Amino acid sequence: MTRRVSVFLAGLLAVGIVTSVSGQSGTLNRDRNPHALGFQGGEISGTGLSYQRWRGEWGYQIAAGALYNAPSADAFLFDNVLDYSLGFQLQRSVFASDFNERVAGQLYWTVGVNHSGSIPREYDEDSGIHTTGDYIPVFGIGAGLGIELVFYEHISIPIELLYGMFWRGVDGDLADQLQVTLVPQIAFRYRY
C-alpha cells in the first residue's frame, strides 16, 4: 500500500513539474499582449484608469483617478467634494500559462505605493448649507499576491489581495494616523 501511495505521489509531482515547465515555455499571453488599458480599483493600486505593461516576468502598472462634486451640490454619488488617487505597482510573475485558446492566467507577487486625498463635505445644520472640510492626505505602501485571468486573448480580470500600511493625515497621535489592513483590489482591462 505504501508503495502505491509513493508511486501515485511521484506521478503527481512529475505531472506538476511538466505542467509548470510547459506553462512557462513558449509564447505566453502576457508576452503576445504585454500592454493593458482599463479600470483599476484598490487602495494601493489607485482607483481610476489604469495602464499595465509586462516585460517578461516583470510588470508594472499605474492607475489614477479623481472625482469632484461641487460643495453646494447635493451629495449624489459620494459625500466628498474631492477624491483622488494615484498608485504605482511593480509585479513579478510566479507562474503563467495559456490553458487553452480562450483562457490564460498567471499568479504574481506585487508591491505598490499610493497617494490619495480627499476633501469631505460637511453640512452646517444651523444654516442648512454644505461646506468643505479640511483636506486629508493619505500615503500607503503594500505587498501581496495577484491572480490574473485573461479570456479570449484580450479581456483581463486581475484580482489582488495585499497587506497595506497607510498614513492618514488627520489630527491626533501617530498611532491614530497609521493603519495596517488587508486590501482587496480588482481591475478590468483590455490587453493588447
PAKEZA-110539 format. One line per 10 residues: number of its first residue (from 0); their letters; for each residue z, y, x of N, C-alpha, C. Coordinates in steps of 0.1 Angstrom, whole numbers, padded with zeros to 4 digits, m for minus. Layout:
<rs>
NUM> a> Z/Y/X/Z/Y/X/Z/Y/X ~ ...
</rs>
This chain:
<rs>
0> mtrrvsvfla> 0000/m0012/0008/0000/0000/0000/0000/0013/0009 ~ 0008/0013/0019/0009/0024/0028/m0005/0027/0035 ~ m0012/0016/0038/m0025/0017/0045/m0035/0023/0035 ~ m0034/0020/0022/m0043/0026/0013/m0041/0041/0011 ~ m0028/0044/0011/m0025/0059/0010/m0029/0066/0022 ~ m0028/0060/0034/m0032/0067/0046/m0047/0068/0046 ~ m0055/0058/0042/m0069/0059/0042/m0074/0070/0032 ~ m0067/0070/0020/m0070/0080/0010/m0068/0094/0015 ~ m0056/0096/0021/m0053/0110/0027/m0063/0114/0038 ~ m0066/0104/0046/m0076/0107/0057/m0090/0110/0051
10> gllavgivts> m0094/0104/0040/m0106/0107/0033/m0106/0121/0028 ~ m0094/0124/0021/m0093/0138/0016/m0094/0148/0027 ~ m0087/0146/0038/m0088/0155/0049/m0102/0157/0055 ~ m0109/0146/0056/m0123/0146/0060/m0132/0154/0051 ~ m0130/0152/0038/m0138/0160/0028/m0134/0175/0029 ~ m0122/0178/0030/m0117/0192/0032/m0123/0198/0044 ~ m0124/0191/0055/m0129/0197/0067/m0144/0199/0065 ~ m0152/0189/0060/m0166/0191/0058/m0169/0202/0048 ~ m0161/0203/0038/m0163/0214/0028/m0161/0227/0034 ~ m0150/0229/0042/m0147/0242/0047/m0157/0246/0058
20> vsgqsgtlnr> m0162/0236/0066/m0172/0239/0076/m0185/0242/0069 ~ m0189/0235/0058/m0202/0238/0051/m0200/0251/0044 ~ m0188/0255/0039/m0186/0267/0032/m0188/0279/0042 ~ m0185/0277/0054/m0186/0288/0064/m0200/0289/0071 ~ m0208/0279/0070/m0220/0279/0077/m0231/0284/0067 ~ m0243/0287/0073/m0254/0292/0065/m0252/0306/0061 ~ m0261/0311/0053/m0261/0325/0049/m0252/0325/0036 ~ m0241/0333/0036/m0232/0334/0025/m0236/0346/0017 ~ m0232/0346/0004/m0235/0357/m0004/m0230/0371/0002 ~ m0219/0371/0008/m0214/0384/0014/m0223/0388/0025
30> drnphalgfq> m0230/0379/0032/m0240/0383/0042/m0253/0387/0036 ~ m0258/0380/0025/m0270/0384/0019/m0269/0397/0011 ~ m0257/0400/0006/m0255/0412/m0002/m0242/0418/0003 ~ m0242/0425/0015/m0230/0430/0021/m0224/0442/0015 ~ m0232/0450/0007/m0227/0462/0000/m0223/0460/m0014 ~ m0213/0468/m0019/m0210/0467/m0033/m0205/0480/m0038 ~ m0209/0484/m0050/m0205/0496/m0057/m0199/0492/m0070 ~ m0189/0499/m0074/m0183/0496/m0087/m0170/0504/m0090 ~ m0161/0498/m0097/m0148/0504/m0101/m0137/0496/m0096 ~ m0127/0502/m0090/m0115/0495/m0084/m0103/0501/m0091
40> ggeisgtgls> m0093/0493/m0094/m0081/0497/m0100/m0069/0491/m0093 ~ m0061/0500/m0086/m0049/0495/m0079/m0042/0506/m0072 ~ m0029/0504/m0070/m0021/0514/m0064/m0023/0516/m0049 ~ m0027/0505/m0042/m0031/0506/m0028/m0045/0509/m0026 ~ m0054/0502/m0033/m0068/0504/m0031/m0073/0517/m0036 ~ m0066/0523/m0045/m0070/0535/m0052/m0077/0532/m0065 ~ m0077/0541/m0074/m0083/0538/m0087/m0094/0548/m0089 ~ m0106/0542/m0091/m0118/0550/m0093/m0130/0543/m0088 ~ m0141/0551/m0085/m0153/0545/m0080/m0150/0539/m0066 ~ m0157/0528/m0063/m0154/0522/m0050/m0167/0517/m0043
50> yqrwrgewgy> m0166/0517/m0030/m0177/0511/m0022/m0171/0501/m0012 ~ m0177/0490/m0011/m0173/0479/m0002/m0184/0475/0007 ~ m0181/0471/0019/m0191/0466/0029/m0185/0455/0037 ~ m0192/0444/0038/m0189/0433/0047/m0197/0432/0059 ~ m0191/0430/0070/m0198/0428/0083/m0193/0414/0089 ~ m0200/0404/0084/m0195/0390/0088/m0182/0387/0081 ~ m0172/0383/0089/m0159/0380/0083/m0150/0392/0080 ~ m0154/0404/0085/m0146/0416/0083/m0153/0425/0072 ~ m0145/0432/0064/m0150/0441/0054/m0140/0453/0053 ~ m0145/0463/0046/m0137/0474/0043/m0141/0480/0029
60> qiaagalyna> m0132/0487/0023/m0136/0493/0010/m0128/0506/0009 ~ m0134/0515/0002/m0128/0528/m0001/m0130/0531/m0016 ~ m0120/0536/m0022/m0120/0539/m0036/m0114/0553/m0039 ~ m0119/0561/m0048/m0114/0574/m0051/m0117/0577/m0065 ~ m0107/0585/m0071/m0109/0589/m0085/m0100/0600/m0088 ~ m0103/0608/m0099/m0095/0618/m0103/m0096/0620/m0118 ~ m0086/0624/m0125/m0086/0627/m0139/m0079/0640/m0141 ~ m0085/0649/m0149/m0079/0662/m0152/m0079/0664/m0167 ~ m0068/0669/m0172/m0067/0672/m0186/m0060/0686/m0187 ~ m0066/0696/m0193/m0060/0709/m0193/m0046/0709/m0198
70> psadaflfdn> m0037/0718/m0192/m0023/0718/m0197/m0021/0721/m0212 ~ m0030/0729/m0217/m0029/0733/m0231/m0035/0722/m0241 ~ m0042/0713/m0235/m0049/0702/m0244/m0038/0692/m0248 ~ m0041/0686/m0259/m0032/0675/m0264/m0033/0664/m0254 ~ m0022/0657/m0253/m0022/0645/m0244/m0029/0634/m0250 ~ m0042/0634/m0248/m0051/0624/m0255/m0051/0610/m0248 ~ m0055/0610/m0235/m0056/0598/m0228/m0045/0595/m0218 ~ m0039/0605/m0213/m0028/0604/m0204/m0019/0616/m0204 ~ m0007/0614/m0199/0003/0625/m0201/0003/0635/m0189 ~ m0005/0632/m0179/m0005/0641/m0167/m0017/0651/m0168
80> vldyslgfql> m0014/0663/m0163/m0025/0673/m0162/m0035/0668/m0151 ~ m0030/0663/m0140/m0039/0659/m0129/m0034/0645/m0124 ~ m0043/0636/m0122/m0040/0623/m0115/m0052/0621/m0105 ~ m0049/0618/m0093/m0060/0614/m0083/m0055/0604/m0074 ~ m0064/0596/m0068/m0060/0587/m0058/m0072/0585/m0048 ~ m0068/0581/m0036/m0078/0578/m0025/m0072/0566/m0017 ~ m0079/0555/m0017/m0074/0544/m0009/m0085/0538/0000 ~ m0080/0532/0011/m0088/0525/0020/m0082/0512/0024 ~ m0090/0501/0024/m0086/0488/0027/m0095/0481/0038 ~ m0088/0474/0047/m0095/0465/0056/m0093/0451/0052
90> qrsvfasdfn> m0104/0443/0052/m0103/0429/0047/m0109/0419/0058 ~ m0103/0407/0058/m0108/0397/0067/m0109/0384/0059 ~ m0121/0378/0058/m0123/0366/0050/m0116/0354/0057 ~ m0109/0346/0049/m0103/0334/0054/m0112/0322/0051 ~ m0118/0322/0039/m0127/0312/0035/m0138/0317/0026 ~ m0150/0314/0027/m0161/0318/0018/m0170/0307/0016 ~ m0176/0306/0004/m0185/0295/0001/m0194/0300/m0011 ~ m0206/0295/m0011/m0215/0296/m0022/m0215/0283/m0029 ~ m0208/0282/m0040/m0205/0269/m0046/m0218/0263/m0053 ~ m0226/0272/m0058/m0239/0268/m0064/m0247/0281/m0065
100> ervagqlywt> m0259/0280/m0072/m0268/0292/m0072/m0262/0303/m0080 ~ m0252/0300/m0089/m0247/0311/m0098/m0233/0316/m0094 ~ m0226/0308/m0086/m0212/0312/m0083/m0209/0311/m0068 ~ m0203/0322/m0062/m0199/0322/m0048/m0185/0328/m0049 ~ m0178/0327/m0038/m0164/0332/m0037/m0159/0332/m0023 ~ m0148/0340/m0022/m0141/0340/m0009/m0126/0343/m0011 ~ m0118/0339/m0002/m0104/0342/m0001/m0103/0351/0012 ~ m0095/0362/0010/m0094/0371/0022/m0080/0378/0022 ~ m0076/0382/0034/m0065/0390/0037/m0069/0404/0035 ~ m0060/0413/0031/m0063/0427/0030/m0050/0435/0034
110> vgvnhsgsip> m0053/0446/0041/m0043/0457/0043/m0049/0470/0039 ~ m0040/0479/0034/m0046/0492/0030/m0036/0503/0030 ~ m0041/0515/0029/m0033/0527/0028/m0038/0535/0016 ~ m0030/0543/0010/m0033/0551/m0002/m0026/0564/m0002 ~ m0033/0574/m0007/m0027/0587/m0010/m0031/0590/m0025 ~ m0021/0593/m0033/m0024/0597/m0046/m0014/0609/m0050 ~ m0016/0615/m0061/m0008/0626/m0065/m0010/0628/m0080 ~ 0000/0635/m0086/m0001/0639/m0100/0007/0652/m0103 ~ 0002/0658/m0113/0009/0669/m0119/0012/0666/m0133 ~ 0025/0664/m0136/0028/0659/m0150/0027/0671/m0160
120> reydedsgih> 0025/0667/m0173/0025/0676/m0184/0039/0676/m0189 ~ 0044/0688/m0192/0058/0689/m0197/0057/0697/m0210 ~ 0065/0694/m0220/0065/0700/m0233/0078/0709/m0234 ~ 0076/0721/m0237/0088/0730/m0240/0090/0730/m0255 ~ 0101/0724/m0259/0104/0723/m0273/0107/0736/m0280 ~ 0113/0745/m0272/0117/0758/m0278/0104/0766/m0282 ~ 0094/0766/m0273/0082/0774/m0276/0071/0766/m0282 ~ 0072/0752/m0280/0061/0744/m0285/0049/0744/m0277 ~ 0050/0747/m0264/0039/0749/m0255/0039/0738/m0244 ~ 0028/0733/m0241/0026/0724/m0230/0025/0732/m0217
130> ttgdyipvfg> 0033/0728/m0207/0032/0734/m0194/0030/0724/m0183 ~ 0028/0728/m0171/0027/0718/m0160/0040/0717/m0152 ~ 0042/0705/m0148/0054/0702/m0139/0051/0704/m0125 ~ 0060/0699/m0116/0058/0700/m0102/0048/0689/m0097 ~ 0041/0692/m0087/0032/0683/m0080/0040/0671/m0074 ~ 0036/0659/m0076/0042/0647/m0070/0033/0640/m0061 ~ 0034/0641/m0048/0026/0633/m0039/0031/0619/m0037 ~ 0022/0609/m0034/0026/0595/m0032/0017/0590/m0020 ~ 0024/0584/m0011/0018/0577/0000/0022/0562/0000 ~ 0012/0553/0002/0015/0539/0002/0008/0531/0012
140> igaglgielv> 0014/0520/0016/0008/0510/0025/0010/0496/0019 ~ 0001/0487/0022/0003/0474/0016/m0005/0463/0023 ~ m0001/0451/0020/m0008/0439/0026/m0007/0428/0016 ~ m0018/0419/0016/m0017/0408/0007/m0030/0400/0008 ~ m0033/0392/m0003/m0044/0383/m0004/m0053/0388/m0016 ~ m0066/0384/m0014/m0075/0387/m0025/m0085/0375/m0026 ~ m0089/0373/m0039/m0099/0363/m0042/m0111/0371/m0049 ~ m0123/0369/m0043/m0135/0375/m0049/m0144/0364/m0055 ~ m0147/0366/m0067/m0157/0357/m0074/m0170/0365/m0076 ~ m0181/0359/m0072/m0194/0365/m0074/m0203/0356/m0083
150> fyehisipie> m0208/0362/m0094/m0216/0355/m0103/m0230/0360/m0102 ~ m0240/0351/m0103/m0254/0354/m0103/m0258/0363/m0091 ~ m0252/0361/m0079/m0256/0368/m0067/m0251/0382/m0066 ~ m0248/0389/m0077/m0245/0403/m0077/m0232/0408/m0084 ~ m0228/0401/m0094/m0216/0405/m0102/m0203/0401/m0095 ~ m0196/0410/m0089/m0184/0407/m0081/m0171/0411/m0089 ~ m0162/0402/m0089/m0149/0405/m0096/m0138/0400/m0086 ~ m0133/0410/m0078/m0122/0407/m0069/m0108/0409/m0075 ~ m0099/0400/m0073/m0085/0401/m0078/m0076/0400/m0066 ~ m0067/0410/m0064/m0058/0410/m0052/m0044/0411/m0057
160> llygmfwrgv> m0035/0406/m0048/m0021/0408/m0050/m0015/0411/m0036 ~ m0009/0423/m0036/m0003/0428/m0023/0011/0432/m0025 ~ 0018/0432/m0014/0031/0439/m0013/0029/0453/m0009 ~ 0034/0462/m0016/0032/0476/m0013/0045/0484/m0011 ~ 0045/0493/m0002/0056/0502/0000/0051/0516/m0002 ~ 0059/0524/m0011/0054/0537/m0015/0065/0547/m0012 ~ 0061/0559/m0008/0070/0571/m0008/0065/0581/m0018 ~ 0074/0584/m0027/0071/0593/m0038/0079/0606/m0035 ~ 0071/0617/m0034/0077/0630/m0030/0085/0636/m0042 ~ 0096/0631/m0045/0105/0636/m0055/0118/0641/m0049
170> dgdladqlqv> 0125/0649/m0056/0138/0653/m0051/0148/0641/m0051 ~ 0157/0642/m0042/0167/0631/m0041/0168/0625/m0027 ~ 0176/0615/m0026/0177/0608/m0013/0165/0600/m0010 ~ 0164/0597/0003/0152/0589/0008/0152/0575/0001 ~ 0163/0569/m0002/0164/0557/m0009/0157/0558/m0023 ~ 0159/0569/m0029/0153/0572/m0042/0138/0574/m0042 ~ 0133/0578/m0030/0119/0581/m0028/0111/0569/m0024 ~ 0117/0559/m0019/0110/0547/m0014/0110/0536/m0024 ~ 0099/0528/m0025/0098/0517/m0034/0090/0506/m0028 ~ 0094/0494/m0029/0087/0482/m0024/0084/0473/m0036
180> tlvpqiafry> 0072/0469/m0039/0069/0462/m0051/0056/0454/m0049 ~ 0054/0444/m0058/0042/0437/m0059/0031/0445/m0066 ~ 0019/0445/m0060/0008/0454/m0066/m0004/0445/m0069 ~ m0006/0443/m0082/m0019/0436/m0086/m0030/0446/m0086 ~ m0042/0441/m0082/m0054/0450/m0082/m0066/0442/m0086 ~ m0075/0449/m0093/m0087/0443/m0097/m0099/0452/m0096 ~ m0111/0447/m0095/m0123/0455/m0094/m0134/0448/m0101 ~ m0144/0456/m0104/m0157/0451/m0110/m0168/0458/m0102 ~ m0176/0451/m0095/m0186/0457/m0087/m0200/0450/m0088 ~ m0210/0458/m0084/m0224/0452/m0083/m0226/0451/m0068
190> ry> m0229/0438/m0063/m0231/0435/m0049/m0246/0436/m0046 ~ m0250/0443/m0036/m0264/0443/m0032/m0266/0443/m0017
</rs>
